[in-house]
Amino acid sequence: MIAFINTFLSYLILVVISMVVIVVAVICGKKLREMKDAKNEGAMKADASDKKEQ
C-alpha cells in the first residue's frame, strides 16, 4: 500500500508540474504575440503615413 501511495503522489506531482509549465508557456506566448502585433500595427501605421506623404 505504501508503494502505491508513493507512486501515486509522484505521478500527481509530475502532472501538477506539467500543468504549471503549460500555463506559464501559454501566458508567455500570449504576451509575446500581443507585443508582436502591437509592433506590427505601429509599423503599418508608419508605412501608411509615409505613403500619404508621397
Buried (B, 14 or more C-beta within 10 A) or exposed (E): EEEEEEEEEEEEEEEEEEEEEEEEEEEEEEEEEEEEEEEEEEEEEEEEEEEEEE
